[in-house]
Amino acid sequence: MTAQPPKPLAWEWLDNISDKTHGGFIVHSTNCIGNWNAGFAKDLKADYPKCFRAYQQYVDSFKPGDDPHLPRRDILGTCLIIPVDDSEAQKRPLNERYSHIICLFTSYGYGRKTAKKPGKDCPVKILESTQSALRDFRQQLGSAPHGHRNVQSTNSGNSDHGKSMQDMIIYSNCFNSGFFSVPWVNTFELVKQAFQGWEGKWVVLRPPPKE
């Protein structure tokens, strides 16, 4: 019998965030030096400060690198899954409650390089790191019962712990396309490759129109 090819990833656009069902994962890309001070990450930092501290602790676990104040570069291309604390989730409207924040480490630095910090990586390097981070994410989701090995449950009703992969929803912004300057179409091709055959759904939050 001829093996059937994996099913393509089920995905859709979401124009109105108020239509979002509460729960699910939210994926974003981030730098490797402990900074969430711009764009979508800045909003996550304001809404989920405990998750931001978990991200910083992860970055610190890769120190020291060549510079004692910076992490080793092998943090690039990894994925960190952070369970949202119940006390923070309950403060958010139902349509803005996530069960887990997913950090894809796709660029070592951010912005322009200065004497004190590394700048963002070139688009080719960002896409290479994105591919690695997505594979890491998929592996963490897919190598355990119910489809998530490193996904800890939260105490709130938003938890995806115990759901089958078919019932799971991953939300993301058009990550990499903002301050990292990588076209979303290039990043999303890597998403579809990494999650081919996955039984859940990926929902992309469409960016608001420019004024």
C-alpha positions as CSV (number, residue, x, y, z in Angstrom):
1,M,0.0,0.0,0.0
2,T,1.3,3.4,-0.9
3,A,1.9,5.7,2.1
4,Q,-0.3,8.7,2.0
5,P,1.5,12.1,2.1
6,P,1.1,14.2,5.3
7,K,-1.9,16.5,5.3
8,P,-1.1,20.2,4.8
9,L,-1.4,22.4,7.9
10,A,-4.9,23.6,8.6
11,W,-4.8,27.4,9.1
12,E,-6.8,30.5,8.7
13,W,-6.6,34.3,9.1
14,L,-8.3,36.0,12.0
15,D,-9.2,39.7,11.3
16,N,-11.0,40.5,14.5
17,I,-9.2,39.4,17.7
18,S,-12.5,39.6,19.5
19,D,-13.6,36.5,17.6
20,K,-10.8,34.5,19.1
21,T,-11.8,31.7,21.4
22,H,-9.9,32.0,24.7
23,G,-7.1,29.5,25.4
24,G,-4.6,28.2,22.9
25,F,-1.0,29.1,22.4
26,I,0.4,32.4,21.1
27,V,3.6,32.3,19.1
28,H,6.0,35.1,18.5
29,S,9.6,35.5,17.5
30,T,12.1,37.1,19.8
31,N,15.7,38.1,20.2
32,C,18.2,36.2,22.4
33,I,19.3,39.0,24.7
34,G,16.4,39.4,27.1
35,N,14.5,42.3,25.5
36,W,10.8,42.6,24.8
37,N,10.6,46.4,24.4
38,A,9.0,46.7,20.9
39,G,6.1,45.5,18.9
40,F,4.0,42.5,19.8
41,A,6.6,41.4,22.4
42,K,6.1,44.7,24.2
43,D,2.4,44.0,24.6
44,L,3.1,40.5,25.9
45,K,5.5,41.9,28.4
46,A,2.9,44.4,29.7
47,D,0.1,41.8,29.9
48,Y,2.2,38.8,31.1
49,P,5.1,40.0,33.2
50,K,5.7,36.6,34.8
51,C,6.1,35.1,31.3
52,F,8.6,37.8,30.5
53,R,10.6,36.9,33.6
54,A,10.6,33.3,32.6
55,Y,11.9,34.3,29.1
56,Q,14.7,36.3,30.8
57,Q,15.6,33.3,33.0
58,Y,15.9,31.1,30.0
59,V,18.2,33.6,28.3
60,D,20.3,33.8,31.5
61,S,20.7,30.0,31.5
62,F,22.7,30.4,28.3
63,K,25.2,32.8,29.8
64,P,28.0,33.5,29.7
65,G,28.8,33.6,26.1
66,D,31.8,35.2,24.4
67,D,30.6,38.4,26.1
68,P,29.9,37.7,29.8
69,H,26.8,39.9,29.6
70,L,25.3,38.0,26.6
71,P,24.1,34.4,26.1
72,R,25.8,31.8,24.0
73,R,24.7,31.7,20.4
74,D,23.4,28.2,20.6
75,I,20.2,29.7,22.1
76,L,19.4,30.7,18.5
77,G,16.9,28.4,16.8
78,T,15.4,27.1,20.1
79,C,11.8,27.3,21.3
80,L,10.7,28.1,24.8
81,I,7.1,27.2,25.9
82,I,6.0,29.3,28.8
83,P,2.7,28.4,30.7
84,V,0.7,31.5,31.5
85,D,0.2,32.0,35.2
86,D,-3.5,31.8,36.3
87,S,-3.3,35.1,38.1
88,E,-2.2,37.0,35.0
89,A,-4.6,35.1,32.7
90,Q,-7.6,36.1,34.8
91,K,-6.8,39.8,34.4
92,R,-7.2,39.6,30.6
93,P,-10.5,39.6,28.6
94,L,-11.6,36.1,27.6
95,N,-10.6,36.7,24.0
96,E,-7.1,37.7,25.0
97,R,-6.3,34.8,27.4
98,Y,-3.7,32.4,26.2
99,S,-2.7,29.2,27.9
100,H,1.0,29.4,26.8
101,I,3.4,31.9,25.2
102,I,5.7,30.4,22.7
103,C,9.0,32.1,22.1
104,L,10.9,31.3,18.9
105,F,14.5,32.6,19.2
106,T,15.0,33.7,15.6
107,S,17.5,36.6,15.8
108,Y,20.4,36.9,18.2
109,G,20.0,40.7,18.6
110,Y,17.6,43.4,17.5
111,G,17.7,46.8,15.8
112,R,21.0,48.3,14.9
113,K,24.2,47.0,16.3
114,T,25.8,49.3,18.9
115,A,28.8,49.1,21.2
116,K,26.5,47.6,23.9
117,K,24.3,45.2,22.0
118,P,24.2,43.1,18.9
119,G,21.9,44.1,16.0
120,K,19.3,41.9,14.3
121,D,20.5,39.1,12.1
122,C,20.2,39.2,8.3
123,P,17.0,37.8,6.8
124,V,18.7,34.6,5.6
125,K,20.0,33.8,9.1
126,I,16.7,34.7,10.7
127,L,14.9,32.2,8.4
128,E,17.5,29.5,9.3
129,S,16.9,30.1,13.0
130,T,13.1,30.2,12.5
131,Q,13.2,26.8,10.8
132,S,15.2,25.3,13.6
133,A,12.9,26.9,16.3
134,L,9.8,25.7,14.6
135,R,11.1,22.2,14.4
136,D,11.9,22.4,18.1
137,F,8.4,23.6,18.8
138,R,6.8,20.9,16.8
139,Q,9.0,18.3,18.5
140,Q,8.0,19.5,21.9
141,L,4.3,19.4,20.9
142,G,4.4,16.1,19.1
143,S,6.6,13.7,21.1
144,A,4.3,12.9,24.1
145,P,0.7,11.8,24.8
146,H,-1.9,14.4,23.9
147,G,0.7,16.0,21.6
148,H,2.8,18.1,24.0
149,R,5.9,17.0,25.8
150,N,7.0,20.2,27.5
151,V,3.6,21.9,27.8
152,Q,2.7,22.3,31.4
153,S,-0.8,22.9,32.5
154,T,-2.0,26.1,34.0
155,N,-4.5,26.4,36.8
156,S,-7.0,28.3,34.7
157,G,-9.7,27.3,32.3
158,N,-7.4,28.3,29.4
159,S,-5.2,25.2,29.7
160,D,-4.6,23.1,26.7
161,H,-3.1,20.3,28.8
162,G,-4.8,17.1,28.0
163,K,-6.3,18.2,24.7
164,S,-5.6,16.0,21.6
165,M,-3.6,17.6,18.9
166,Q,-6.8,17.7,16.8
167,D,-8.4,20.1,19.3
168,M,-5.4,22.4,19.8
169,I,-5.2,25.9,18.3
170,I,-2.0,27.8,17.8
171,Y,-2.3,31.6,17.3
172,S,0.5,33.8,16.0
173,N,1.1,37.3,14.7
174,C,3.0,37.6,11.4
175,F,6.2,37.1,13.3
176,N,9.5,38.2,11.9
177,S,7.8,40.6,9.5
178,G,7.9,43.6,11.8
179,F,11.2,44.7,13.4
180,F,13.1,41.7,12.0
181,S,12.1,42.8,8.4
182,V,11.5,39.3,7.0
183,P,8.4,39.0,4.7
184,W,5.6,36.9,6.4
185,V,5.2,34.8,3.3
186,N,8.7,33.5,3.7
187,T,8.3,32.7,7.4
188,F,4.9,31.1,6.9
189,E,6.3,28.7,4.3
190,L,8.5,27.4,7.1
191,V,5.5,27.1,9.4
192,K,3.6,25.0,6.9
193,Q,6.7,22.8,6.4
194,A,7.3,22.2,10.1
195,F,3.7,21.5,10.9
196,Q,2.8,19.4,7.9
197,G,0.6,16.6,9.1
198,W,-0.1,18.2,12.4
199,E,-3.8,17.7,13.4
200,G,-4.4,21.0,15.1
201,K,-5.1,24.5,13.6
202,W,-2.8,27.5,13.2
203,V,-4.6,30.9,13.3
204,V,-2.8,34.0,12.0
205,L,-3.8,37.3,13.6
206,R,-4.0,39.7,10.6
207,P,-2.1,42.9,11.3
208,P,-4.4,46.0,11.7
209,P,-4.6,48.3,8.6
210,K,-2.1,51.1,8.5
211,E,-3.6,54.5,9.2
